[in-house]
Amino acid sequence: MGAQLAVETIDLTKTYGSTTVVDRLNLHVEEGDIFGFLGPNGAGKTTIILMLLGLTEPTSGVARIFGYNSTREPIKVKSISGYVPEKVGFYEDLTAGYNLSYTARLSGLSEVVVTKKVGESLELVGLSGMAGRKVREFSKGMKQRLAIADVLIRMPKVAFLDEPTSGIDPEGIKQLLDLIARIAKEQGVTIIISSHQLSQVQQICNRVGILAKGKVVAEGPLDQLGREAFGGGQFRVEVQLTEITSALVDSIRQIDGVVDVTRSGELLIVNCLRDVRPQIAKTVVDNNGLLVQMKIESYALEDIYMKYSSEA
């Protein structure tokens, strides 16, 4: 059996007058995924998140979070979901600990549990010892981490992060991405990230959905999208040899991670799911071949995104 669906939409649509912002969206995110919503500003990413959370009603279609209907059961959806908007909001003149305590009390936690959860959440996001500092003293990156701590207080099953790295310096971005990946793994939280920062999404997301004109034009694991977009694997290795034999070609095809091998003049073109150059070199030597050179190209998420977006 497959994993449980954390997020599911069926023909989810949102229109404003004659403008269709989200157009018959069909989306499936499995429990445990770190899923990246990709698209330019205005592509409908935030609107989709708000419909999933039950914060705005769809024009038509269905959205579900762990089986709960986001429109008909918004309280249940909110009880298992967390949301970090692009512009996080805290009481700036109050301390980080007080802000988190306020959230915990609103969630119905007892005072004993509140103190415990505030300390645990701050430690998880690397802000241990910062409970007594006022939020206005925090950098943008620290506020983003505090927002994630705010979400973790309620122990959500799924968390939505809208442009979480916006306005953060490179070192802060790395720290935040590492934190998100660690939380997903250690806390078992399904993560949905909305972003137009493709390289950042590629670092931590195991699945992506590419949005264009309100539609998901592609969805799935990066290696799968690479194969579908370019007819091969995520990597393309050009191998130049002094002599190409059918036995050598067959041996290279048997390497784990190789999708296919084709011949182009004096070159072998190897499409593969990862960098297998060391294995190719060893196979050439084992078959008494002589390697002249190898070159590798990888299909970055940007290449995949541009391919699908241009065809939308």
N, C-alpha and C positions, 0 to 999 in steps of 0.2 A: 504494500500500500504506500501511496505517496504521502508526503508531509501534509499536515492540516493547512488549509488556506487561512492566512492571516488577513488578507485583503482580497476582496472579489468585487468587481463591478460588471454589470450587465447592461450594455447599451446606455451607459450613463451620459446624460446630455444636460448642458446648461446654456440657455440663451438669454440674452438681454436685448429685448426688442427684436430687431432683425439680425442681430449679431450672434453667431454661435461661437461660444468660447470653448466648450468641450463638446465634442461631436461623437456620440455613440461609442463611448470608451468601454472596452472589454479588457479587464486587467486581472491578473492572478499573481499574487505574491504569497509564497509559502512561508510558514512559520520558520524562523531562524534566518531568513534572508536578510542581506543588506542590499536593499533595492534602490537604484538611482533613477529618479525622474529627470530626464535631460530635455532641455529645450530653451530657446531664447526667452527673454523677458516678454511677457504677453502671450506665451504659448498655452496658458491655462493651468500651469502647475499648481499655483496656490489655490485656485478655484477648485481643483480636484481634491486637494487636501481638505479644504473646508467642507466639501460635500461628504467626504469620507468620515469626517469627525462629527457630522450632523450639525455643523455651524451655519450651513446654508443649504437650502433645499434644491435638489435637482429639478430641472424642467421635466425630465422623464428619465426612466431607467432606474436601476437599483444599485446601491452600494452596501457592502457588508464588511464588518470587521469581526473576525472570528465567528461568523455566522449571524451576528446581530445586525439587523437592518438599521443603517445609519439615520434614516428619516423617521422610522416608526419607533425605534428604540434608542434614541440619542443618549439617554442617561446611562444605559448599559455600555454603550460604545465609549462614552467619556470615562467610565469607571475603569476601563482596561487600556486606555490610550493616553499618550502624552504628546504634547505639541510644543515645539520651539519655533516661534515665528522668526522671520528675517530680522525684525526689529524687536528685540526682547524688551519687556517692560518690568521694571522693579521700582520699589519705593527707594529712590536714590539716597535720601537722607537717613534711611534706616540701615541697620547692619545686614550683612548677608544672612546671618543666623536668624534674625527676626523675620526677614522675607521668607525664608524657607519654613520657619515655624508657622507663619501665617497660612501658607499653602497646606501644611500638614494638618492644622486645625480645621481648615475648611473641608479637608478630606475625612474628617470625623475621627482622627487618631487621638488617643488619650495623651495627656501631658507626659507621662512616662515614656510612651512610644515616640512622641514628638522629639524629645531630647535625643533619644537613641538614633532615630532616623536622620535627623539633621546632621549629627556627627558622622554617621556612616556615609551619607550622600556627599558631604563635603570631602571626605577622604577619598571616595571613589573617583572624583573628578580632579583630584590634586589640589584642593583648596583647604586642606586640613590646617587649622590654625588661623583661618581667615574669617571665622564666624563673627568676630567682634568688629570687623572693619566695615565702614559704610560703603554701600555699593557705588556711590559716586567716585570713590577712589580707585575703582577697578578699571582695568583696560578693557577694550572690546572683547579680546579673547577670554579674559577672566569672566566677563559677564556671560559669554556664551557657555562657558563651563558651569557657571552658576545656574544658568537656565536648564542645563542638562541635569544638574543636581536637583533642581526644582521638580523636574519630570520624574526622576528616580524615586523621590519621596513616596510617590503613590504606587510604586512597583508595577508599572504598566507592562502589558504583553506586547504592545507595539508603540513605537515612538516615531513621530513625524518631525523631520528637521528641515525647515525651509531656508535655503541658502545659508547654511550654518557657518560658512567661512567668510562671508561677506565682510570686507573692511578689516580683516585680520592680517597681520604681517606674516611672512613665510614661515618663521619659526613657530608662531602661534597656530598656523594652519596645520603644520605637521603634528604638533601636540594634540590638537583637537581631533584630527583624523585618527591618530593612534588611540585616543580615548574612546571614540565612537566604535572602532573595531573591537576594542577590549570589552566594552560594555555589552556589545552584541554577543560576544563569545562567553564571557563570564557570568553575565546576568540573564542570558537567554532572551534578550529583547529583540524582536523583529524591528529593523530600522528601515524607514523610508526617507530617502534624502532627495530633496528637490534642489537642483543646481544647474547652472549653465557653465560651471567650471569642470570641463571634461576630464582634464588630467587628474584632478582630485578625486572625482568619482571612480575613475579607473583604478585608483590605488586601493580602495577598500570595498567596492561593491562587487558582489558575485553575480548580480543580475541587473539589467538596465531596461528602461522603457524610453524610447525616443519619441518626443512629441513634436508635431508640426501641424500648424493650423487646427489645433484643437483635437487632433487625432494621434493615437499611438501608431506610428508607422513601422515600428519594430520593437520586439520585446524578447528578452531571453538572456542567457549567459553570454559574456563577451566573445568567447571562442566560437560559439554557435553563430552569433551575428556576423563575425568575421568570415566564417566559412560561407554563410549564405550571401553576404554582400560581395565577396570577391572570388567565390568558387573554390576556396581552398581553406587552409588553416589560418591561424592568426599570424604565423610567420612564414616567410618565403626565403629559402636558402638557394643561392646559385652556386653550384659546385662545378669547377672546371678541372678536368682530368686529362691525362695524356692519352688515355684509352678508356672507352666505355664499353663494358660487356653486359650481356643480359643477366649473367649471374650476379654481377655487382649491383645492378639495378634492383633485382629481386631481393638481395640482402638488405639494401637500404629501405626498401618498402616494409621489411619486417621490423624495423626499429620502432620501439614504442613511442607514440606521439606523432609519427609520420602519417599524413592523410593520403597523399599521393605523390608519385614521382613521374615527371615527364621529361622527354629529351628535346633540347633545342640546340641543334648544331653540336658544338663541342661541350655544351653545358647540360647538366642535369638540374632541373627545377624541382625542388623539394618543398611541398607545402606541408606545414607541421603545426601542431598545437603549442609548441614551446621551442626554445632554442636547443636543437639537437646536434649542433656542429661537432661537439666532442665525439658523439656516437657515430656520426657520419665518417669522421676522420679515422676512427678505429676500424670501422667496417671496410673502408677503402684499403687500409693496410692489411687487414686480415684476408682480403681478396687479391693481394699482391698488386694493387693498383698504385698509381702515382698521382698524388693530389697536387694541382698547380695553385689553386686558390679557392676560397669560399667567401661569399658575401651574404649578409642577411638583411632582410627588410622585415619590419613588423608593422602590422596594421594597428595603429593606435586607435583609441576610442574616437579621436577626432576624425580619422579617416572613415570609420564606420558611420559616425554621425553625419558627416558631409554626404556620404553616399546615399543614405536613406533620406535625408532631408531634401536633397536635390531632386529625388524621384517622387516626393510627396505631392 
